[in-house]
Amino acid sequence: MSTVILESVLTCPHCGHAQKETMPTDACQFYYECPACHTLLRPKPGDCCVFCSFGSVPCPPIQQQRGCCG
């Protein structure tokens, strides 16, 4: 079993701001407000959370191939 990475860098598609965040292990994060431009990010169609859409690392359930909350 591989190690699960709990930190991901979210990059805002609107302004390009990148912010390191710790991912929740027990829930999906559907919304994230960019701290720079205050745009509310939502998952892209087909993705389960903002980390899978805009993060440098997919969320823990996807890393563990368990599927996600969606």
KAZI-V173835 format. One record per pair of residues at least 24 apart in sequence whose C-alpha atoms are under 10 Angstrom apart, sorted by the first residue. I is the first residue (numbers start at 0). J is the second residue. D is the distance in whole Angstrom. If there is no record, write none. Layout:
BEGIN
i={I & I}
j={J & J}
d={D & D}
END
This chain:
BEGIN
i={0 & 1 & 1 & 2 & 2 & 2 & 3 & 3 & 3 & 3 & 3 & 3 & 3 & 3 & 4 & 4 & 4 & 4 & 4 & 5 & 5 & 5 & 5 & 5 & 6 & 6 & 6 & 6 & 6 & 6 & 6 & 7 & 7 & 7 & 7 & 7 & 7 & 7 & 7 & 8 & 8 & 8 & 8 & 8 & 9 & 9 & 9 & 9 & 9 & 9 & 9 & 9 & 9 & 9 & 10 & 10 & 10 & 10 & 10 & 10 & 10 & 11 & 11 & 11 & 11 & 11 & 11 & 11 & 11 & 12 & 12 & 12 & 12 & 13 & 13 & 13 & 14 & 17 & 17 & 17 & 18 & 19 & 19 & 20 & 20 & 21 & 21 & 22 & 22 & 22 & 22 & 22 & 22 & 22 & 23 & 23 & 23 & 24 & 24 & 24 & 25 & 25 & 25 & 26 & 26 & 26 & 26 & 26 & 27 & 27 & 27 & 27 & 27 & 27 & 27 & 28 & 28 & 29 & 29 & 45}
j={63 & 62 & 63 & 59 & 62 & 63 & 56 & 57 & 58 & 59 & 60 & 61 & 62 & 63 & 56 & 57 & 58 & 59 & 62 & 56 & 57 & 58 & 59 & 62 & 50 & 54 & 55 & 56 & 57 & 58 & 59 & 50 & 51 & 53 & 54 & 55 & 56 & 57 & 58 & 50 & 53 & 54 & 55 & 56 & 33 & 40 & 49 & 50 & 51 & 52 & 53 & 54 & 55 & 56 & 40 & 49 & 50 & 52 & 53 & 54 & 55 & 35 & 36 & 37 & 38 & 39 & 40 & 53 & 54 & 38 & 40 & 52 & 53 & 37 & 38 & 40 & 38 & 53 & 54 & 55 & 54 & 54 & 55 & 50 & 54 & 50 & 58 & 49 & 50 & 54 & 56 & 57 & 58 & 59 & 58 & 59 & 60 & 58 & 59 & 60 & 59 & 60 & 68 & 58 & 59 & 60 & 67 & 68 & 51 & 58 & 59 & 60 & 67 & 68 & 69 & 58 & 68 & 68 & 69 & 69}
d={8 & 9 & 8 & 10 & 9 & 9 & 10 & 10 & 9 & 6 & 9 & 10 & 7 & 7 & 7 & 9 & 8 & 7 & 8 & 8 & 9 & 8 & 7 & 10 & 10 & 9 & 9 & 7 & 9 & 9 & 10 & 7 & 10 & 9 & 6 & 5 & 5 & 8 & 8 & 8 & 8 & 5 & 5 & 7 & 9 & 10 & 8 & 7 & 9 & 9 & 5 & 4 & 7 & 9 & 10 & 10 & 9 & 9 & 6 & 6 & 8 & 9 & 9 & 10 & 8 & 9 & 8 & 7 & 9 & 9 & 9 & 10 & 8 & 10 & 8 & 9 & 9 & 10 & 9 & 10 & 9 & 9 & 9 & 9 & 9 & 10 & 10 & 10 & 8 & 10 & 10 & 9 & 7 & 7 & 8 & 8 & 10 & 8 & 6 & 7 & 9 & 9 & 9 & 10 & 10 & 9 & 9 & 7 & 10 & 8 & 9 & 9 & 7 & 6 & 8 & 9 & 9 & 10 & 9 & 9}
END
